[in-house]
Structures are given as C-alpha cells and as structure tokens.
Amino acid sequence: QVHVVESGGGLVHAGDSLRLSCAASGFFIQYYAIGWFRQTPGKEREEVSCSSTDGSTDYADSVKGRFTISRDNAKDIVYLQMNNLKPEDTALYSCAANTMRTRCTAAARLHEYNYWGQGTQVTVSS
C-alpha cells in the first residue's frame, strides 16, 4: 500500500530554517521525479522544488538560493531544506511522486503527480 508522510513543519520566525521530510512507503522513490509543493487558502498549488532520479534539481524562482531538495533513495525519503524563511513561505507543504516521469521538467502537469501525503504546515512569522 502506497503511503507518503511529510514532517518537519512548524512555526518559526523570519530568517529561521526548517528541514521537511517526505517519507515514502509502498513504492521506491528512485524510480520517480519527486516534487515538493505548497498551497495557501485561495491560491493554486505551487511546485517549489523537484528532484529527478538522476540527482538534478529544479526550484521555483521564489525559493532559489534558499531551499535545497535532496533525496535518500536507500531510505525512500526526500528532504527540503528551507533557509532564510520568509512570511510569504507560509503554506501547507506536500510532496508527491511524478509517476509519469523520472526527470523534472516545466512540461510536467499536476495530474502526473500521484502518491500525495497529507502535508506539513509551515508558518513563518515576521
């Protein structure tokens, strides 16, 4: 049975750091591109980072230089290190596997992502 659990969120101050974890079971992340997404009420879900199976990574412009995605295929965990957090980073963060691709690409569509977790809330106060 496929299961994804995100953790590591919390309430922090601007400038602080958090490391989010995305733990997968029931499938092997080594075969899929994995994306981290965030969503706030009333806004569309935004992909903030993506990790390809070959180790390459992509980032939204809003988080470049502050966030780092990494994966541990042996543990089936994908991490999102978030530094210098800003109030606008406040959101529910979720991860998902792109079951149609191994490489991250701007051509990927949301419907390609499956195996979603419940998300972990990140709140950044000013």
Backbone as CSV, one residue per row, in Angstrom:
resi,resn,N_x,N_y,N_z,CA_x,CA_y,CA_z,C_x,C_y,C_z
1,GLN,0.854,-1.182,0.000,0.000,0.000,0.000,0.895,1.239,0.000
2,VAL,0.589,2.176,-0.903,1.378,3.395,-1.007,1.037,4.343,0.125
3,HIS,2.078,4.919,0.695,1.896,5.845,1.803,2.995,6.886,1.743
4,VAL,2.600,8.155,1.910,3.575,9.248,1.942,3.291,10.096,3.174
5,VAL,4.327,10.382,3.934,4.169,11.177,5.148,5.183,12.307,5.145
6,GLU,4.676,13.528,5.208,5.528,14.699,5.330,5.645,15.079,6.805
7,SER,6.803,15.606,7.158,7.018,16.047,8.532,8.056,17.160,8.540
8,GLY,8.184,17.807,9.686,9.217,18.812,9.855,8.723,20.247,9.843
9,GLY,7.455,20.431,9.576,6.916,21.787,9.574,6.830,22.359,10.979
10,GLY,6.458,23.621,11.054,6.317,24.254,12.348,6.155,25.748,12.233
11,LEU,6.162,26.396,13.384,6.055,27.855,13.468,7.448,28.411,13.758
12,VAL,7.934,29.241,12.853,9.272,29.814,13.012,9.232,31.312,12.730
13,HIS,10.338,31.970,13.021,10.462,33.392,12.733,11.138,33.591,11.371
14,ALA,10.916,34.731,10.791,11.592,35.069,9.538,13.103,34.955,9.731
15,GLY,13.756,34.342,8.751,15.188,34.139,8.819,15.596,32.778,9.363
16,ASP,14.660,32.085,9.976,14.949,30.766,10.519,14.983,29.711,9.414
17,SER,15.320,28.496,9.814,15.397,27.374,8.879,14.520,26.216,9.354
18,LEU,14.096,25.416,8.403,13.386,24.169,8.682,13.836,23.132,7.666
19,ARG,13.783,21.876,8.062,14.014,20.797,7.110,12.782,19.904,7.088
20,LEU,12.156,19.841,5.945,10.997,18.985,5.760,11.444,17.626,5.246
21,SER,10.704,16.605,5.652,10.962,15.248,5.183,9.721,14.687,4.515
22,CYS,9.948,13.900,3.499,8.872,13.232,2.766,9.235,11.759,2.729
23,ALA,8.583,10.965,3.564,8.902,9.548,3.681,7.891,8.724,2.897
24,ALA,8.407,7.896,2.013,7.545,7.075,1.149,7.612,5.611,1.549
25,SER,6.490,4.947,1.400,6.444,3.501,1.573,5.480,2.935,0.543
26,GLY,5.717,1.694,0.161,4.869,1.073,-0.844,5.320,1.329,-2.271
27,PHE,6.329,2.170,-2.431,6.930,2.390,-3.743,8.343,2.915,-3.514
28,PHE,9.149,2.892,-4.539,10.547,3.291,-4.423,10.768,4.622,-5.133
29,ILE,11.214,5.619,-4.388,11.372,6.955,-4.963,12.442,6.984,-6.036
30,GLN,13.335,6.003,-6.065,14.431,6.020,-7.022,13.926,5.990,-8.457
31,TYR,12.665,5.594,-8.646,12.130,5.485,-9.995,11.340,6.706,-10.447
32,TYR,11.191,7.697,-9.589,10.288,8.805,-9.900,10.911,10.163,-9.607
33,ALA,10.518,11.142,-10.409,10.755,12.523,-10.018,9.837,12.820,-8.840
34,ILE,10.373,13.528,-7.857,9.606,13.861,-6.661,9.528,15.379,-6.538
35,GLY,8.332,15.869,-6.333,8.153,17.307,-6.192,7.686,17.695,-4.802
36,TRP,8.125,18.868,-4.372,7.587,19.496,-3.167,6.680,20.638,-3.619
37,PHE,5.505,20.709,-3.041,4.515,21.705,-3.400,4.086,22.457,-2.148
38,ARG,3.519,23.638,-2.364,2.924,24.350,-1.238,1.627,25.013,-1.686
39,GLN,0.758,25.185,-0.726,-0.539,25.778,-1.035,-1.041,26.554,0.156
40,THR,-1.605,27.714,-0.132,-2.275,28.519,0.879,-3.729,28.668,0.459
41,PRO,-4.605,28.916,1.414,-6.037,29.019,1.087,-6.299,30.068,0.012
42,GLY,-7.075,29.692,-0.973,-7.447,30.615,-2.025,-6.446,30.720,-3.152
43,LYS,-5.334,30.018,-3.036,-4.313,30.076,-4.082,-4.106,28.697,-4.686
44,GLU,-3.585,28.694,-5.912,-3.283,27.423,-6.556,-2.051,26.783,-5.924
45,ARG,-2.030,25.467,-6.012,-0.862,24.750,-5.513,0.352,25.117,-6.367
46,GLU,1.459,25.379,-5.700,2.690,25.795,-6.378,3.774,24.758,-6.155
47,GLU,4.446,24.378,-7.221,5.590,23.483,-7.068,6.804,24.332,-6.728
48,VAL,7.420,24.062,-5.605,8.567,24.862,-5.184,9.891,24.199,-5.538
49,SER,9.889,22.884,-5.657,11.136,22.197,-5.974,10.842,20.803,-6.484
50,CYS,11.784,20.288,-7.258,11.625,18.956,-7.820,12.982,18.265,-7.872
51,SER,12.976,16.979,-7.609,14.204,16.172,-7.641,14.043,15.071,-8.677
52,SER,14.937,15.046,-9.655,14.908,13.998,-10.671,15.666,12.771,-10.186
53,THR,15.428,11.660,-10.851,16.097,10.427,-10.434,17.597,10.464,-10.673
54,ASP,18.044,11.324,-11.589,19.489,11.413,-11.855,20.187,12.393,-10.926
55,GLY,19.430,12.936,-9.976,20.024,13.833,-8.998,19.877,15.306,-9.333
56,SER,19.438,15.609,-10.545,19.254,17.009,-10.898,18.040,17.567,-10.161
57,THR,18.058,18.885,-9.988,17.006,19.531,-9.199,16.514,20.807,-9.880
58,ASP,15.294,21.174,-9.572,14.694,22.413,-10.065,14.066,23.156,-8.895
59,TYR,14.022,24.480,-9.029,13.442,25.309,-7.980,12.607,26.417,-8.584
60,ALA,11.555,26.779,-7.874,10.811,27.972,-8.249,11.684,29.182,-7.974
61,ASP,11.501,30.224,-8.769,12.331,31.421,-8.592,12.208,31.985,-7.180
62,SER,11.050,31.839,-6.588,10.800,32.427,-5.270,11.615,31.769,-4.159
63,VAL,12.156,30.581,-4.412,12.896,29.873,-3.358,14.343,29.584,-3.735
64,LYS,14.730,29.929,-4.962,16.110,29.664,-5.399,17.092,30.330,-4.472
65,GLY,18.127,29.581,-4.110,19.156,30.106,-3.228,18.828,29.966,-1.757
66,ARG,17.577,29.623,-1.448,17.175,29.467,-0.041,16.773,28.033,0.281
67,PHE,16.174,27.341,-0.670,15.704,25.967,-0.455,16.623,24.988,-1.187
68,THR,16.800,23.831,-0.596,17.572,22.761,-1.226,16.829,21.445,-1.080
69,ILE,16.607,20.791,-2.204,15.952,19.485,-2.187,17.012,18.406,-2.318
70,SER,16.812,17.311,-1.616,17.726,16.185,-1.715,16.940,14.897,-1.496
71,ARG,17.528,13.809,-1.892,16.829,12.534,-1.734,17.793,11.472,-1.207
72,ASP,17.234,10.572,-0.430,17.962,9.402,0.050,17.196,8.191,-0.465
73,ASN,17.628,7.669,-1.596,16.890,6.566,-2.206,16.897,5.309,-1.334
74,ALA,17.964,5.129,-0.573,18.042,3.936,0.275,16.970,3.958,1.355
75,LYS,16.626,5.168,1.804,15.617,5.303,2.859,14.255,5.699,2.307
76,ASP,14.199,5.980,0.999,12.953,6.439,0.380,12.431,7.709,1.059
77,ILE,13.333,8.647,1.247,12.989,9.924,1.867,13.512,11.056,0.976
78,VAL,12.702,12.065,0.798,13.107,13.283,0.108,13.037,14.429,1.111
79,TYR,14.070,15.235,1.128,14.156,16.340,2.082,14.008,17.677,1.358
80,LEU,13.542,18.656,2.102,13.528,20.030,1.622,14.103,20.900,2.728
81,GLN,15.348,21.318,2.540,15.989,22.219,3.490,15.581,23.638,3.130
82,MET,14.995,24.326,4.067,14.493,25.682,3.815,15.227,26.644,4.738
83,ASN,16.008,27.523,4.152,16.765,28.511,4.915,16.226,29.910,4.659
84,ASN,16.562,30.808,5.560,16.149,32.200,5.419,14.658,32.299,5.080
85,LEU,13.863,31.662,5.883,12.427,31.625,5.621,11.803,33.013,5.721
86,LYS,10.804,33.221,4.892,10.099,34.495,4.834,8.621,34.275,5.143
87,PRO,7.924,35.296,5.596,6.483,35.129,5.869,5.709,34.608,4.656
88,GLU,6.145,34.970,3.463,5.440,34.505,2.270,5.676,33.024,1.978
89,ASP,6.548,32.394,2.733,6.736,30.943,2.604,5.689,30.169,3.401
90,THR,4.903,30.869,4.183,3.865,30.215,4.968,2.895,29.481,4.059
91,ALA,2.715,28.183,4.321,1.855,27.355,3.470,1.821,25.932,4.019
92,LEU,0.936,25.149,3.453,0.925,23.716,3.690,1.814,23.081,2.624
93,TYR,2.855,22.407,3.046,3.819,21.811,2.132,3.544,20.317,1.986
94,SER,3.500,19.877,0.740,3.244,18.474,0.430,4.249,17.985,-0.599
95,CYS,4.449,16.695,-0.603,5.297,16.102,-1.626,4.504,15.059,-2.404
96,ALA,4.975,14.770,-3.597,4.295,13.786,-4.431,5.270,13.239,-5.460
97,ALA,4.988,12.050,-5.933,5.799,11.415,-6.958,5.157,11.611,-8.324
98,ASN,5.982,12.014,-9.289,5.503,12.084,-10.663,5.627,10.682,-11.245
99,THR,4.507,9.999,-11.346,4.533,8.600,-11.768,4.670,8.441,-13.278
100,MET,4.823,9.582,-13.992,4.989,9.506,-15.438,6.380,9.940,-15.890
101,ARG,7.171,10.472,-14.969,8.483,10.993,-15.369,9.548,10.656,-14.344
102,THR,10.774,10.587,-14.855,11.924,10.441,-13.961,12.669,11.757,-13.824
103,ARG,12.441,12.654,-14.783,13.121,13.944,-14.756,12.113,15.067,-14.552
104,CYS,12.528,16.031,-13.775,11.714,17.212,-13.562,11.732,18.054,-14.833
105,THR,10.599,18.593,-15.186,10.504,19.416,-16.376,9.335,20.376,-16.228
106,ALA,9.487,21.529,-16.860,8.400,22.502,-16.826,7.159,21.976,-17.540
107,ALA,7.330,20.953,-18.353,6.194,20.384,-19.091,5.325,19.491,-18.212
108,ALA,5.830,19.141,-17.025,5.061,18.255,-16.144,3.772,18.949,-15.704
109,ARG,2.732,18.174,-15.608,1.434,18.690,-15.183,1.045,18.075,-13.861
110,LEU,0.208,18.776,-13.122,-0.149,18.360,-11.781,-0.765,16.968,-11.764
111,HIS,-1.517,16.620,-12.814,-2.180,15.317,-12.812,-1.188,14.167,-12.918
112,GLU,0.071,14.497,-13.265,1.091,13.448,-13.352,1.595,13.056,-11.970
113,TYR,1.336,13.906,-10.999,1.805,13.638,-9.645,0.772,12.835,-8.874
114,ASN,1.249,11.774,-8.311,0.392,10.926,-7.506,1.087,10.605,-6.192
115,TYR,0.485,9.832,-5.396,1.062,9.417,-4.107,1.321,10.635,-3.240
116,TRP,0.272,11.383,-2.965,0.375,12.567,-2.127,0.281,12.219,-0.657
117,GLY,0.985,13.018,0.145,0.823,12.917,1.582,-0.179,13.940,2.071
118,GLN,-0.339,14.027,3.389,-1.302,14.966,3.983,-0.726,16.371,4.108
119,GLY,0.581,16.459,4.037,1.222,17.763,4.113,1.674,18.109,5.521
120,THR,2.557,19.096,5.591,3.032,19.609,6.872,2.991,21.123,6.806
121,GLN,2.448,21.738,7.839,2.233,23.184,7.831,3.511,23.919,8.223
122,VAL,3.836,24.926,7.436,4.947,25.825,7.746,4.372,27.224,7.923
123,THR,4.647,27.807,9.059,4.183,29.163,9.341,5.388,30.004,9.747
124,VAL,5.586,31.095,9.022,6.726,31.967,9.270,6.206,33.322,9.726
125,SER,6.565,33.704,10.908,6.133,34.998,11.438,7.189,36.060,11.145
126,SER,6.733,37.268,10.997,7.660,38.369,10.675,8.272,38.966,11.926
